[in-house]
Amino acid sequence: MLKRFTALLLLVALVSANFSRYFVYAGFELNKKYIAANLCENLDKPWMHCNGHCYFMKKVKAAQDTEKNESRQAQKNLFQEVFYGSATTITFHTKLLNTISTPYNSPLAVAFSGAVFRPPQLG
């Protein structure tokens, strides 16, 4: 039971990190009236018909910025510096590398006939 709960919790954390813009949009749609009445930056300009979209766009931009920063941080964490400290000498044992020499029997020479290999004639 604990393993399932842990797996579910990690899955929700992974989905929420990757789909944060959609959660911002869902929160905006659910609280549209409250945002338009209280949090909108253009309350003094009713002719703009903003209805809280300015607040929504600000939140979407903030979510995108945090997502970019997280991806940059993940890329920095992937970078690893490699340091090779000691020199290793490689020795080859010649007894293991002896080659077997076999006589080469060349195949019978085939007479080359230039008549067979002609390009097609046009016209």
C-alpha positions in Angstrom: 0.0 0.0 0.0 2.9 2.4 0.8 4.5 1.6 -2.5 1.3 2.5 -4.4 0.9 5.7 -2.5 4.5 6.7 -3.1 4.2 5.9 -6.8 1.0 7.9 -7.1 2.5 10.8 -5.3 5.6 10.8 -7.6 3.3 10.6 -10.6 1.3 13.6 -9.5 4.4 15.6 -8.8 5.8 14.7 -12.2 2.6 15.7 -14.0 2.2 18.9 -12.0 5.7 20.0 -12.9 5.3 19.4 -16.6 1.7 20.7 -16.9 1.9 23.8 -14.7 0.4 26.0 -17.4 -2.7 23.9 -17.6 -3.1 24.1 -13.8 -2.9 27.9 -14.0 -5.5 27.9 -16.8 -7.8 25.6 -14.8 -7.4 27.8 -11.7 -8.2 30.8 -13.8 -11.3 29.2 -15.3 -12.6 28.1 -11.9 -12.0 31.5 -10.2 -12.8 33.8 -13.1 -15.4 35.9 -11.3 -13.2 36.4 -8.3 -10.1 37.3 -10.4 -12.1 39.7 -12.5 -13.6 41.4 -9.5 -10.6 41.6 -7.1 -7.3 40.8 -8.8 -7.6 42.4 -12.2 -5.1 45.2 -12.9 -7.5 47.0 -15.2 -10.4 47.5 -12.8 -10.3 51.3 -13.4 -10.5 50.7 -17.2 -13.8 48.9 -17.8 -13.8 49.7 -21.5 -10.9 47.3 -22.0 -13.1 44.3 -21.1 -10.0 42.6 -19.5 -12.0 40.5 -17.0 -8.9 39.2 -15.4 -7.0 38.1 -18.5 -4.1 40.4 -17.5 -3.8 38.5 -14.3 -4.0 35.2 -16.1 -1.3 36.2 -18.6 1.0 37.3 -15.8 0.6 33.9 -14.1 1.2 32.0 -17.3 4.4 33.9 -17.9 5.5 33.3 -14.4 4.8 29.5 -14.8 6.8 29.5 -18.1 9.7 31.3 -16.5 9.8 28.8 -13.6 9.6 25.9 -16.1 12.5 27.4 -18.1 14.6 27.8 -14.9 13.9 24.3 -13.8 15.0 22.9 -17.2 18.2 25.0 -17.1 18.9 23.7 -13.6 18.3 20.1 -14.8 20.7 20.7 -17.6 23.3 22.0 -15.2 22.9 19.0 -13.0 23.4 16.7 -16.0 26.8 18.3 -16.7 29.5 16.3 -15.0 33.2 17.1 -15.1 35.4 14.1 -16.0 38.9 13.9 -14.6 41.1 11.1 -15.5 44.0 11.0 -13.0 46.3 8.2 -13.7 48.0 7.1 -16.9 47.5 3.4 -17.8 50.1 1.5 -19.9 48.8 -1.0 -22.3 50.9 -4.0 -23.1 50.3 -6.3 -26.0 51.4 -9.9 -25.8 52.7 -10.8 -29.2 52.2 -14.5 -28.7 48.5 -13.9 -28.7 48.7 -11.8 -31.9 50.4 -14.3 -34.2 48.7 -14.6 -37.5 48.2 -17.8 -39.4 49.6 -17.6 -42.9 47.7 -19.6 -45.5 48.7 -19.8 -49.1 46.5 -17.8 -51.4 45.2 -19.5 -54.4 44.2 -16.9 -56.9 41.1 -17.8 -59.0 41.5 -18.4 -62.6 41.9 -15.3 -64.6 38.7 -14.4 -66.5 39.2 -12.9 -69.9 37.8 -9.3 -70.0 35.6 -8.7 -72.9 34.9 -5.1 -73.5 32.0 -6.0 -75.9 29.8 -6.9 -73.0 30.1 -3.7 -71.1 29.0 -1.0 -73.6 26.6 1.8 -72.7 23.3 1.8 -74.6 23.3 3.6 -78.0 20.7 6.4 -78.5 19.2 7.0 -81.9 
